[in-house]
Amino acid sequence: MAKAIIFLPDGMADNRLDKLNNKTPLEYANTPGMDSIAKAGVNGTFRTLIDGFPTSSDVANMSVLGYDPAECYPGRGPIEAVSQGIKLGPQDIAWRCNLVNVTREGIMNDYSSGHLAEDVAEVLMNDLQKEFGSDLVTFYSGVSYRNLLVLHGEQFSDKVTYAKPDSSHGEHIDDLVWTALDQDDVKAQFTVDFIKDLCEKAAKFLADHSLNKKLKVTANRIWPWSPGYQPDFKPFLEKYDGKKGAVISAVDVVKGIGLCAKMEVIEVAGATGFIDTNYAGKAAAALEAIKRNDLVYLHVEAIDECSHLGDLDLKIKAINDFDSQIVIPVMKGICEMFKNGELDCDINFAVLPDHPVPIQLRKHTRTPVPLAICGPNFTPDGVDVYSEIEALNGSLGLLGGEDLVRTLIFEKKQTICGDGCADCGGSC
């Protein structure tokens, strides 16, 4: 048997760019850690965003962990509600509720309101609750612009279409309206009318808020999306035959998936979901977590945020930081743990994004993501670097479903190398 660490750089996959001499940001960045996994192991691709479901991080991260959205996808809102400890009643519908910036002309300008400071967002959400909270609706503050809205009552429905704000840059909000999936569905139409009215009232309230008058990028609208009811996941422990898993992330959607799956969810002080996150704290948490778990899912959000911003230089920096401050320290730390006798089983490593965010599009696409796996049981397949292009030349082919997790934690034990660590291609 083996243990494993999955490195998950959110939104890293991209397309080749003329500005980078026909390289992708990943190919252009300095990534000796991720390259070592590719060189020492096997490579391929993984389909994280299946047809018929949103191109959203909740769907993608569920898929990486082997949870089929067709069986248990509840919507983004309820997953994040679980992360925040919000108990949903049987008739409660949770919505993710971004604080966004819309221009005077009605154009969706910024899905994050300039990556709103958390203390500012908290005040705005709390004031929205004071102004509009009732027995029908409750506002909850989250992390920065990532907040929640819950509708209460049997008169509401989650059968409503919506626009994902970080996929709607430059579009007019009149073209991004909520609609009932079925025009004859009275509850769905009531929900649409209620949401539209609430958003308009909230916009007027936010426009006059004293805090907004001080912001460079104002949070002048709420944007509810991805509604659903209380999630129902099969626990990770049952799904994978008694194996234990842990999740390390700054954002509610990934922590919520972990909690839904009854995995250990590890909080790291200073983890922000952006480029100022506590990389060292996350790496240290992963090394401690692998002692008591069979799988550690180490998620970093920063690259995704830079991609949605369309900031190429910042995306490359975030990729470099992920490699130098997450991948390499964790792999070196595992080697030290073997030498110190703290580990006595094989450790496999995997790296893959949850989805692409091409910098030119600034939104998610369904293209399968590059995957690299290394460990004592994997014979190198000749791929020397980790990238979207080279992954296509690997021996794994296209994976999906439970393939990744089962490959990583159900390998037969082999003898580790003479130095007391798994072969990680020289990164340690």
Stockholm file with secondary structure:
# STOCKHOLM 1.0

chainA/1-428         MAKAIIFLPDGMADNRLDKLNNKTPLEYANTPGMDSIAKAGVNGTFRTLIDGFPTSSDVANMSVLGYDPAECYPGRGPIEAVSQGIKLGPQDIAWRCNLVNVTREGIMNDYSSGHLAEDVAEVLMNDLQKEFGSDLVTFYSGVSYRNLLVLHGEQFSDKVTYAKPDSSHGEHIDDLVWTALDQDDVKAQFTVDFIKDLCEKAAKFLADHSLNKKLKVTANRIWPWSPGYQPDFKPFLEKYDGKKGAVISAVDVVKGIGLCAKMEVIEVAGATGFIDTNYAGKAAAALEAIKRNDLVYLHVEAIDECSHLGDLDLKIKAINDFDSQIVIPVMKGICEMFKNGELDCDINFAVLPDHPVPIQLRKHTRTPVPLAICGPNFTPDGVDVYSEIEALNGSLGLLGGEDLVRTLIFEKKQTICGDGCADCGGSC
#=GR chainA/1-428 SS CEEEEEEEETTCBCCCBGGGTSBCHHHHSCCHHHHHHHHHSEEEEECCSCTTSCSCHHHHHHHHTTCCHHHHCCCHHHHHHHHTTCCCCTTEEEEEEEEEEECTTCBEEETTTTTCCHHHHHHHHHHHHHHHCCSSEEEEEEETTEEEEEEESTTCCSCEECCCGGGCTTCBGGGSCCEESSTTCHHHHHHHHHHHHHHHHHHHHHHTCTTGGGCSSCCCEEEEEEEECCCCCCCHHHHTTTCCEEEECSSHHHHHHHHHTTCEEECCTTCCSSTTSCHHHHHHHHHHHHHHCSEEEEEECHHHHHHHHTCHHHHHHHHHHHIIIIIHHHHHHHHHHHHTTSCCSEEEEEECCSSBCCTTTTSCCCCCEEEEEESTTCCCCSCCSCCTTGGGGSSSEEECTTHHHHHHHSCCCCCCCTTSSCCCTTCC
#=GC SS_cons         CEEEEEEEETTCBCCCBGGGTSBCHHHHSCCHHHHHHHHHSEEEEECCSCTTSCSCHHHHHHHHTTCCHHHHCCCHHHHHHHHTTCCCCTTEEEEEEEEEEECTTCBEEETTTTTCCHHHHHHHHHHHHHHHCCSSEEEEEEETTEEEEEEESTTCCSCEECCCGGGCTTCBGGGSCCEESSTTCHHHHHHHHHHHHHHHHHHHHHHTCTTGGGCSSCCCEEEEEEEECCCCCCCHHHHTTTCCEEEECSSHHHHHHHHHTTCEEECCTTCCSSTTSCHHHHHHHHHHHHHHCSEEEEEECHHHHHHHHTCHHHHHHHHHHHIIIIIHHHHHHHHHHHHTTSCCSEEEEEECCSSBCCTTTTSCCCCCEEEEEESTTCCCCSCCSCCTTGGGGSSSEEECTTHHHHHHHSCCCCCCCTTSSCCCTTCC
//
